[in-house]
Amino acid sequence: IELAVPGKEKSDFNIKVDQDVLTISAEVKNETETKEEDGKWSRKEFSYNAFSRSFTLPDTVAADKIEASYINGILKVVIPKKEEAKPQPTRLIEVA
């Protein structure tokens, strides 16, 4: 899974697996405050940015081996398959 989320930090993301549901979320709060004591003016700006996406994982996923990385504004989550779920090579069986 790849998500384009520019302008975030690695610490902004929360990735969890709960009962075969992978949830990726992020929340960023920006607060700016400007004050002038003698001129009696004040300015405050609040900016909140959040998202959350959930994905139901199939039984073939190795949930304990999920990894995530965030590079150049792209969050990449690697979801590996269990070994028994991977395709097996063709095997020739001789008739006895």
Disulfide bonds with the S-S distance in Angstrom:
none
